[in-house]
Amino acid sequence: MKKTLLSIFAISLLLSGCASNDNSSCCWTAEGAVIGAVAGALVGLEAGDEDTESVLIGAGSGALLGGTVGYYMDRQCDDLRDDLGNSGLDVRKDGDDIVLNMPANITFDFNSSEIKPSVYKILSDAADTIDDYDNTSVKVSGHTDATGDVAYNLDLSKRRAISVADFLVRHGVDRSRVSTAGYGEAKPIATNDTAMGRAQNRRVEIRLSTK
């Protein structure tokens, strides 16, 4: 049994060749296969009372399921990056999720929650892709920098999140998949001590997660 588990572990390491911490890469397939293999092996171990065949069957089934989910997320991530091109909006990997980051200076006018017309086409294309991958949930969150009134920033972030979510729904995304949240200045991704950092913090994020 120890040899069997060691073999599964070795295979998992081989499968994880692209499963790095590089968030610039869309590569969930191997990660999903590794996690699925280990989880499936543990289920097989419990069910089969240390029977080697049960463990291997569990590992294989888990790897297949996990790899399929990973491939689904890989494709969605790649398609979104094709949609966005050089728009200034970026797609990154965050754990098991895909995050589409929309900088506020590109998406909105100052202190406004109305989406700029210049973003309509690119966001419409992204909505089409999100609609195609209907096994993911969509959370739209608004964020601001730390300047100005805290309550006003919170309200602005909520309104911006709702504005983007409504745009996605109008362009085909099922409303039942979409949720919104506004965090104001509570979740910065950069320092608020510099103009560049504050610009990074002013954003709307579209987070795609497997259901």
PyRosetta script that sets phi, psi and omega in degrees:
from pyrosetta import init, pose_from_sequence

init()
pose = pose_from_sequence("MKKTLLSIFAISLLLSGCASNDNSSCCWTAEGAVIGAVAGALVGLEAGDEDTESVLIGAGSGALLGGTVGYYMDRQCDDLRDDLGNSGLDVRKDGDDIVLNMPANITFDFNSSEIKPSVYKILSDAADTIDDYDNTSVKVSGHTDATGDVAYNLDLSKRRAISVADFLVRHGVDRSRVSTAGYGEAKPIATNDTAMGRAQNRRVEIRLSTK")
pose.set_psi(1, -41.0)
pose.set_omega(1, 178.9)
pose.set_phi(2, -60.1)
pose.set_psi(2, -39.9)
pose.set_omega(2, 178.8)
pose.set_phi(3, -64.0)
pose.set_psi(3, -38.6)
pose.set_omega(3, 179.3)
pose.set_phi(4, -62.4)
pose.set_psi(4, -47.2)
pose.set_omega(4, -179.6)
pose.set_phi(5, -65.0)
pose.set_psi(5, -37.5)
pose.set_omega(5, 177.1)
pose.set_phi(6, -65.1)
pose.set_psi(6, -37.2)
pose.set_omega(6, 177.8)
pose.set_phi(7, -64.5)
pose.set_psi(7, -42.5)
pose.set_omega(7, 178.2)
pose.set_phi(8, -62.4)
pose.set_psi(8, -41.9)
pose.set_omega(8, 179.4)
pose.set_phi(9, -63.1)
pose.set_psi(9, -41.2)
pose.set_omega(9, 179.9)
pose.set_phi(10, -64.7)
pose.set_psi(10, -42.4)
pose.set_omega(10, 177.7)
pose.set_phi(11, -62.8)
pose.set_psi(11, -39.7)
pose.set_omega(11, 179.6)
pose.set_phi(12, -60.8)
pose.set_psi(12, -40.7)
pose.set_omega(12, 178.4)
pose.set_phi(13, -64.1)
pose.set_psi(13, -38.0)
pose.set_omega(13, 178.1)
pose.set_phi(14, -66.9)
pose.set_psi(14, -41.8)
pose.set_omega(14, 179.8)
pose.set_phi(15, -63.9)
pose.set_psi(15, -26.4)
pose.set_omega(15, -173.2)
pose.set_phi(16, -87.7)
pose.set_psi(16, 23.5)
pose.set_omega(16, -178.6)
pose.set_phi(17, -55.1)
pose.set_psi(17, -38.1)
pose.set_omega(17, 179.6)
pose.set_phi(18, -101.5)
pose.set_psi(18, 3.6)
pose.set_omega(18, -177.1)
pose.set_phi(19, -87.1)
pose.set_psi(19, 68.5)
pose.set_omega(19, -179.3)
pose.set_phi(20, -101.8)
pose.set_psi(20, -177.9)
pose.set_omega(20, 176.5)
pose.set_phi(21, -91.3)
pose.set_psi(21, 15.8)
pose.set_omega(21, -179.4)
pose.set_phi(22, -79.5)
pose.set_psi(22, 100.9)
pose.set_omega(22, -176.1)
pose.set_phi(23, -72.4)
pose.set_psi(23, -7.5)
pose.set_omega(23, 177.4)
pose.set_phi(24, -78.9)
pose.set_psi(24, -10.8)
pose.set_omega(24, -176.3)
pose.set_phi(25, -104.6)
pose.set_psi(25, 133.2)
pose.set_omega(25, 172.4)
pose.set_phi(26, -85.8)
pose.set_psi(26, 99.0)
pose.set_omega(26, -175.8)
pose.set_phi(27, -151.3)
pose.set_psi(27, 76.1)
pose.set_omega(27, 177.4)
pose.set_phi(28, -94.7)
pose.set_psi(28, -19.1)
pose.set_omega(28, -169.8)
pose.set_phi(29, -57.3)
pose.set_psi(29, -51.2)
pose.set_omega(29, -178.8)
pose.set_phi(30, -67.5)
pose.set_psi(30, -40.2)
pose.set_omega(30, 179.0)
pose.set_phi(31, -60.0)
pose.set_psi(31, -44.5)
pose.set_omega(31, 179.9)
pose.set_phi(32, -63.6)
pose.set_psi(32, -39.0)
pose.set_omega(32, 179.5)
pose.set_phi(33, -65.4)
pose.set_psi(33, -41.5)
pose.set_omega(33, 179.5)
pose.set_phi(34, -63.0)
pose.set_psi(34, -51.6)
pose.set_omega(34, -178.4)
pose.set_phi(35, -61.7)
pose.set_psi(35, -43.2)
pose.set_omega(35, 179.6)
pose.set_phi(36, -63.8)
pose.set_psi(36, -39.2)
pose.set_omega(36, 179.9)
pose.set_phi(37, -63.5)
pose.set_psi(37, -45.9)
pose.set_omega(37, -179.4)
pose.set_phi(38, -65.1)
pose.set_psi(38, -45.9)
pose.set_omega(38, -180.0)
pose.set_phi(39, -62.9)
pose.set_psi(39, -42.9)
pose.set_omega(39, 179.8)
pose.set_phi(40, -64.8)
pose.set_psi(40, -37.4)
pose.set_omega(40, 178.3)
pose.set_phi(41, -63.8)
pose.set_psi(41, -40.3)
pose.set_omega(41, 179.6)
pose.set_phi(42, -65.8)
pose.set_psi(42, -39.1)
pose.set_omega(42, 176.7)
pose.set_phi(43, -64.3)
pose.set_psi(43, -44.6)
pose.set_omega(43, 178.8)
pose.set_phi(44, -62.8)
pose.set_psi(44, -36.3)
pose.set_omega(44, 179.1)
pose.set_phi(45, -63.5)
pose.set_psi(45, -43.9)
pose.set_omega(45, -180.0)
pose.set_phi(46, -68.1)
pose.set_psi(46, -43.7)
pose.set_omega(46, -176.7)
pose.set_phi(47, -70.5)
pose.set_psi(47, -36.5)
pose.set_omega(47, -173.4)
pose.set_phi(48, -96.1)
pose.set_psi(48, 4.0)
pose.set_omega(48, 179.4)
pose.set_phi(49, 50.8)
pose.set_psi(49, 53.1)
pose.set_omega(49, 176.7)
pose.set_phi(50, 72.0)
pose.set_psi(50, 17.5)
pose.set_omega(50, 175.6)
pose.set_phi(51, -75.2)
pose.set_psi(51, 125.6)
pose.set_omega(51, -174.8)
pose.set_phi(52, -57.6)
pose.set_psi(52, -42.8)
pose.set_omega(52, -178.1)
pose.set_phi(53, -63.0)
pose.set_psi(53, -41.7)
pose.set_omega(53, 179.8)
pose.set_phi(54, -62.1)
pose.set_psi(54, -40.2)
pose.set_omega(54, -179.6)
pose.set_phi(55, -65.9)
pose.set_psi(55, -44.5)
pose.set_omega(55, -178.8)
pose.set_phi(56, -66.9)
pose.set_psi(56, -39.1)
pose.set_omega(56, 177.3)
pose.set_phi(57, -63.9)
pose.set_psi(57, -43.1)
pose.set_omega(57, 178.4)
pose.set_phi(58, -62.3)
pose.set_psi(58, -42.3)
pose.set_omega(58, 179.6)
pose.set_phi(59, -64.9)
pose.set_psi(59, -42.7)
pose.set_omega(59, -179.9)
pose.set_phi(60, -65.2)
pose.set_psi(60, -43.3)
pose.set_omega(60, 179.3)
pose.set_phi(61, -64.9)
pose.set_psi(61, -41.3)
pose.set_omega(61, 179.5)
pose.set_phi(62, -65.6)
pose.set_psi(62, -40.6)
pose.set_omega(62, 179.2)
pose.set_phi(63, -63.7)
pose.set_psi(63, -40.4)
pose.set_omega(63, 179.6)
pose.set_phi(64, -63.8)
pose.set_psi(64, -46.7)
pose.set_omega(64, -179.2)
pose.set_phi(65, -65.1)
pose.set_psi(65, -47.5)
pose.set_omega(65, -179.3)
pose.set_phi(66, -64.0)
pose.set_psi(66, -39.5)
pose.set_omega(66, 178.8)
pose.set_phi(67, -66.5)
pose.set_psi(67, -34.7)
pose.set_omega(67, 178.9)
pose.set_phi(68, -65.6)
pose.set_psi(68, -44.3)
pose.set_omega(68, 177.1)
pose.set_phi(69, -62.8)
pose.set_psi(69, -42.0)
pose.set_omega(69, 179.0)
pose.set_phi(70, -62.6)
pose.set_psi(70, -41.2)
pose.set_omega(70, 179.1)
pose.set_phi(71, -63.0)
pose.set_psi(71, -39.5)
pose.set_omega(71, 178.3)
pose.set_phi(72, -58.9)
pose.set_psi(72, -45.0)
pose.set_omega(72, -179.9)
pose.set_phi(73, -70.6)
pose.set_psi(73, -36.5)
pose.set_omega(73, 176.0)
pose.set_phi(74, -57.0)
pose.set_psi(74, -48.9)
pose.set_omega(74, -177.4)
pose.set_phi(75, -63.1)
pose.set_psi(75, -43.0)
pose.set_omega(75, -179.7)
pose.set_phi(76, -63.1)
pose.set_psi(76, -43.4)
pose.set_omega(76, 179.3)
pose.set_phi(77, -62.1)
pose.set_psi(77, -46.9)
pose.set_omega(77, 179.9)
pose.set_phi(78, -62.6)
pose.set_psi(78, -42.2)
pose.set_omega(78, -179.7)
pose.set_phi(79, -64.9)
pose.set_psi(79, -39.3)
pose.set_omega(79, 178.3)
pose.set_phi(80, -65.7)
pose.set_psi(80, -38.3)
pose.set_omega(80, 177.9)
pose.set_phi(81, -65.9)
pose.set_psi(81, -35.7)
pose.set_omega(81, 174.8)
pose.set_phi(82, -64.0)
pose.set_psi(82, -40.1)
pose.set_omega(82, 179.6)
pose.set_phi(83, -61.6)
pose.set_psi(83, -42.8)
pose.set_omega(83, -170.7)
pose.set_phi(84, -80.6)
pose.set_psi(84, -31.2)
pose.set_omega(84, 177.5)
pose.set_phi(85, 51.2)
pose.set_psi(85, -125.8)
pose.set_omega(85, 179.9)
pose.set_phi(86, -103.5)
pose.set_psi(86, 36.5)
pose.set_omega(86, -174.0)
pose.set_phi(87, -74.3)
pose.set_psi(87, -17.4)
pose.set_omega(87, -172.9)
pose.set_phi(88, 95.8)
pose.set_psi(88, -12.7)
pose.set_omega(88, 172.5)
pose.set_phi(89, -90.4)
pose.set_psi(89, 139.2)
pose.set_omega(89, -176.1)
pose.set_phi(90, -125.5)
pose.set_psi(90, 155.7)
pose.set_omega(90, 178.6)
pose.set_phi(91, -117.4)
pose.set_psi(91, 130.1)
pose.set_omega(91, 179.5)
pose.set_phi(92, -136.4)
pose.set_psi(92, 162.4)
pose.set_omega(92, 177.1)
pose.set_phi(93, -92.1)
pose.set_psi(93, 133.6)
pose.set_omega(93, 177.2)
pose.set_phi(94, -135.6)
pose.set_psi(94, 94.3)
pose.set_omega(94, -174.3)
pose.set_phi(95, 63.5)
pose.set_psi(95, -122.2)
pose.set_omega(95, 179.1)
pose.set_phi(96, -91.4)
pose.set_psi(96, 0.8)
pose.set_omega(96, -173.7)
pose.set_phi(97, -106.7)
pose.set_psi(97, 161.4)
pose.set_omega(97, 169.2)
pose.set_phi(98, -106.6)
pose.set_psi(98, 132.1)
pose.set_omega(98, 178.6)
pose.set_phi(99, -120.5)
pose.set_psi(99, 121.7)
pose.set_omega(99, 173.8)
pose.set_phi(100, -97.8)
pose.set_psi(100, 116.3)
pose.set_omega(100, -175.4)
pose.set_phi(101, -100.8)
pose.set_psi(101, 121.8)
pose.set_omega(101, -178.9)
pose.set_phi(102, -112.8)
pose.set_psi(102, 100.3)
pose.set_omega(102, 178.9)
pose.set_phi(103, -59.3)
pose.set_psi(103, 138.1)
pose.set_omega(103, -175.3)
pose.set_phi(104, -63.6)
pose.set_psi(104, -35.2)
pose.set_omega(104, -176.8)
pose.set_phi(105, -67.6)
pose.set_psi(105, -22.1)
pose.set_omega(105, 176.5)
pose.set_phi(106, -87.3)
pose.set_psi(106, -35.3)
pose.set_omega(106, -169.8)
pose.set_phi(107, -92.4)
pose.set_psi(107, -31.1)
pose.set_omega(107, -174.3)
pose.set_phi(108, -134.3)
pose.set_psi(108, 155.0)
pose.set_omega(108, 167.3)
pose.set_phi(109, -76.7)
pose.set_psi(109, 165.7)
pose.set_omega(109, -178.1)
pose.set_phi(110, -56.6)
pose.set_psi(110, 128.2)
pose.set_omega(110, 177.7)
pose.set_phi(111, 59.9)
pose.set_psi(111, 20.7)
pose.set_omega(111, -179.0)
pose.set_phi(112, -114.4)
pose.set_psi(112, 150.3)
pose.set_omega(112, 173.9)
pose.set_phi(113, -109.1)
pose.set_psi(113, 8.8)
pose.set_omega(113, 176.8)
pose.set_phi(114, -86.4)
pose.set_psi(114, 127.4)
pose.set_omega(114, -179.2)
pose.set_phi(115, -68.8)
pose.set_psi(115, 135.4)
pose.set_omega(115, 179.7)
pose.set_phi(116, -66.6)
pose.set_psi(116, 138.9)
pose.set_omega(116, 177.5)
pose.set_phi(117, -56.7)
pose.set_psi(117, -28.5)
pose.set_omega(117, -179.1)
pose.set_phi(118, -65.4)
pose.set_psi(118, -16.3)
pose.set_omega(118, -178.3)
pose.set_phi(119, -98.4)
pose.set_psi(119, -10.4)
pose.set_omega(119, -174.1)
pose.set_phi(120, -53.2)
pose.set_psi(120, -49.7)
pose.set_omega(120, -174.1)
pose.set_phi(121, -64.1)
pose.set_psi(121, -47.3)
pose.set_omega(121, -176.6)
pose.set_phi(122, -67.6)
pose.set_psi(122, -38.3)
pose.set_omega(122, 179.2)
pose.set_phi(123, -72.8)
pose.set_psi(123, -32.0)
pose.set_omega(123, 175.7)
pose.set_phi(124, -64.8)
pose.set_psi(124, -42.4)
pose.set_omega(124, 177.2)
pose.set_phi(125, -62.7)
pose.set_psi(125, -41.3)
pose.set_omega(125, 178.1)
pose.set_phi(126, -63.5)
pose.set_psi(126, -39.5)
pose.set_omega(126, 178.3)
pose.set_phi(127, -61.9)
pose.set_psi(127, -39.2)
pose.set_omega(127, 178.3)
pose.set_phi(128, -60.4)
pose.set_psi(128, -43.1)
pose.set_omega(128, -179.9)
pose.set_phi(129, -68.7)
pose.set_psi(129, -43.2)
pose.set_omega(129, 178.2)
pose.set_phi(130, -60.3)
pose.set_psi(130, -38.7)
pose.set_omega(130, 177.8)
pose.set_phi(131, -63.4)
pose.set_psi(131, -38.5)
pose.set_omega(131, -178.9)
pose.set_phi(132, -63.5)
pose.set_psi(132, -35.8)
pose.set_omega(132, -177.5)
pose.set_phi(133, -98.3)
pose.set_psi(133, 76.4)
pose.set_omega(133, -169.1)
pose.set_phi(134, -84.1)
pose.set_psi(134, 7.8)
pose.set_omega(134, 174.5)
pose.set_phi(135, -95.9)
pose.set_psi(135, 13.9)
pose.set_omega(135, 175.3)
pose.set_phi(136, -115.6)
pose.set_psi(136, 144.7)
pose.set_omega(136, 173.3)
pose.set_phi(137, -88.1)
pose.set_psi(137, 155.5)
pose.set_omega(137, -173.2)
pose.set_phi(138, -125.2)
pose.set_psi(138, 115.7)
pose.set_omega(138, 175.2)
pose.set_phi(139, -113.8)
pose.set_psi(139, 122.1)
pose.set_omega(139, -180.0)
pose.set_phi(140, -105.8)
pose.set_psi(140, 121.3)
pose.set_omega(140, -177.9)
pose.set_phi(141, -124.8)
pose.set_psi(141, 139.4)
pose.set_omega(141, 178.7)
pose.set_phi(142, -103.5)
pose.set_psi(142, 145.9)
pose.set_omega(142, -177.6)
pose.set_phi(143, -142.5)
pose.set_psi(143, 148.4)
pose.set_omega(143, 177.5)
pose.set_phi(144, -127.5)
pose.set_psi(144, 176.2)
pose.set_omega(144, 170.6)
pose.set_phi(145, -85.5)
pose.set_psi(145, -173.0)
pose.set_omega(145, -174.6)
pose.set_phi(146, -98.5)
pose.set_psi(146, 12.9)
pose.set_omega(146, 177.5)
pose.set_phi(147, -90.2)
pose.set_psi(147, 150.8)
pose.set_omega(147, 178.2)
pose.set_phi(148, 86.1)
pose.set_psi(148, -173.0)
pose.set_omega(148, -176.5)
pose.set_phi(149, -73.6)
pose.set_psi(149, 133.7)
pose.set_omega(149, -176.3)
pose.set_phi(150, -61.9)
pose.set_psi(150, -45.5)
pose.set_omega(150, -178.4)
pose.set_phi(151, -65.2)
pose.set_psi(151, -39.8)
pose.set_omega(151, 178.7)
pose.set_phi(152, -64.6)
pose.set_psi(152, -43.9)
pose.set_omega(152, 179.4)
pose.set_phi(153, -60.7)
pose.set_psi(153, -40.6)
pose.set_omega(153, 179.0)
pose.set_phi(154, -62.9)
pose.set_psi(154, -44.9)
pose.set_omega(154, 179.6)
pose.set_phi(155, -64.2)
pose.set_psi(155, -42.5)
pose.set_omega(155, 179.1)
pose.set_phi(156, -61.8)
pose.set_psi(156, -42.7)
pose.set_omega(156, -179.5)
pose.set_phi(157, -63.5)
pose.set_psi(157, -37.8)
pose.set_omega(157, 177.7)
pose.set_phi(158, -65.9)
pose.set_psi(158, -44.3)
pose.set_omega(158, -178.7)
pose.set_phi(159, -64.6)
pose.set_psi(159, -38.7)
pose.set_omega(159, 178.7)
pose.set_phi(160, -66.9)
pose.set_psi(160, -40.0)
pose.set_omega(160, 177.8)
pose.set_phi(161, -63.0)
pose.set_psi(161, -44.0)
pose.set_omega(161, 179.2)
pose.set_phi(162, -63.8)
pose.set_psi(162, -39.1)
pose.set_omega(162, 179.9)
pose.set_phi(163, -61.2)
pose.set_psi(163, -44.9)
pose.set_omega(163, 179.2)
pose.set_phi(164, -68.2)
pose.set_psi(164, -42.8)
pose.set_omega(164, 178.9)
pose.set_phi(165, -60.7)
pose.set_psi(165, -43.6)
pose.set_omega(165, 178.8)
pose.set_phi(166, -63.0)
pose.set_psi(166, -37.2)
pose.set_omega(166, 178.0)
pose.set_phi(167, -62.3)
pose.set_psi(167, -45.6)
pose.set_omega(167, 179.6)
pose.set_phi(168, -60.1)
pose.set_psi(168, -43.1)
pose.set_omega(168, -178.9)
pose.set_phi(169, -65.8)
pose.set_psi(169, -41.7)
pose.set_omega(169, 178.5)
pose.set_phi(170, -63.2)
pose.set_psi(170, -23.4)
pose.set_omega(170, -179.0)
pose.set_phi(171, -105.4)
pose.set_psi(171, 27.9)
pose.set_omega(171, 165.6)
pose.set_phi(172, 109.9)
pose.set_psi(172, -13.5)
pose.set_omega(172, -178.2)
pose.set_phi(173, -76.4)
pose.set_psi(173, 129.7)
pose.set_omega(173, -178.7)
pose.set_phi(174, -61.3)
pose.set_psi(174, 125.9)
pose.set_omega(174, -176.2)
pose.set_phi(175, -61.0)
pose.set_psi(175, -28.5)
pose.set_omega(175, -178.9)
pose.set_phi(176, -65.2)
pose.set_psi(176, -18.8)
pose.set_omega(176, 179.0)
pose.set_phi(177, -85.8)
pose.set_psi(177, -14.7)
pose.set_omega(177, -166.1)
pose.set_phi(178, -106.8)
pose.set_psi(178, 133.2)
pose.set_omega(178, 171.9)
pose.set_phi(179, -129.5)
pose.set_psi(179, 160.6)
pose.set_omega(179, -178.5)
pose.set_phi(180, -131.6)
pose.set_psi(180, 156.8)
pose.set_omega(180, 175.1)
pose.set_phi(181, -155.9)
pose.set_psi(181, 147.2)
pose.set_omega(181, 174.2)
pose.set_phi(182, -120.8)
pose.set_psi(182, 128.9)
pose.set_omega(182, -176.3)
pose.set_phi(183, -113.2)
pose.set_psi(183, -2.2)
pose.set_omega(183, -178.0)
pose.set_phi(184, 56.3)
pose.set_psi(184, -127.6)
pose.set_omega(184, -177.8)
pose.set_phi(185, -97.7)
pose.set_psi(185, 10.8)
pose.set_omega(185, -170.7)
pose.set_phi(186, -74.4)
pose.set_psi(186, -21.1)
pose.set_omega(186, -175.2)
pose.set_phi(187, -128.5)
pose.set_psi(187, 68.7)
pose.set_omega(187, 179.4)
pose.set_phi(188, -70.2)
pose.set_psi(188, 150.4)
pose.set_omega(188, 174.1)
pose.set_phi(189, -110.6)
pose.set_psi(189, 0.0)
pose.set_omega(189, 179.8)
pose.set_phi(190, -152.2)
pose.set_psi(190, 172.3)
pose.set_omega(190, 179.0)
pose.set_phi(191, -67.9)
pose.set_psi(191, 146.2)
pose.set_omega(191, 173.7)
pose.set_phi(192, -94.0)
pose.set_psi(192, 8.5)
pose.set_omega(192, -177.4)
pose.set_phi(193, -88.6)
pose.set_psi(193, -8.3)
pose.set_omega(193, 179.2)
pose.set_phi(194, -129.2)
pose.set_psi(194, 156.9)
pose.set_omega(194, 178.6)
pose.set_phi(195, -61.9)
pose.set_psi(195, -39.1)
pose.set_omega(195, -179.7)
pose.set_phi(196, -65.9)
pose.set_psi(196, -42.0)
pose.set_omega(196, 179.1)
pose.set_phi(197, -64.7)
pose.set_psi(197, -42.6)
pose.set_omega(197, 179.0)
pose.set_phi(198, -63.3)
pose.set_psi(198, -37.7)
pose.set_omega(198, 178.0)
pose.set_phi(199, -63.1)
pose.set_psi(199, -37.6)
pose.set_omega(199, 177.7)
pose.set_phi(200, -66.9)
pose.set_psi(200, -35.5)
pose.set_omega(200, -177.9)
pose.set_phi(201, -72.6)
pose.set_psi(201, -26.6)
pose.set_omega(201, 178.4)
pose.set_phi(202, -81.3)
pose.set_psi(202, 103.2)
pose.set_omega(202, -171.6)
pose.set_phi(203, -161.0)
pose.set_psi(203, 163.6)
pose.set_omega(203, 165.2)
pose.set_phi(204, -121.0)
pose.set_psi(204, 133.6)
pose.set_omega(204, 178.7)
pose.set_phi(205, -112.1)
pose.set_psi(205, 136.8)
pose.set_omega(205, 171.8)
pose.set_phi(206, -108.7)
pose.set_psi(206, 112.5)
pose.set_omega(206, -176.9)
pose.set_phi(207, -104.3)
pose.set_psi(207, 124.5)
pose.set_omega(207, -179.5)
pose.set_phi(208, -107.9)
pose.set_psi(208, 123.6)
pose.set_omega(208, -177.8)
pose.set_phi(209, -128.5)
pose.set_psi(209, 147.9)
pose.set_omega(209, 175.9)
pose.set_phi(210, -70.5)
pose.set_psi(210, 139.2)
pose.set_omega(210, -176.5)
pose.set_phi(211, -72.6)
pose.dump_pdb("model.pdb")
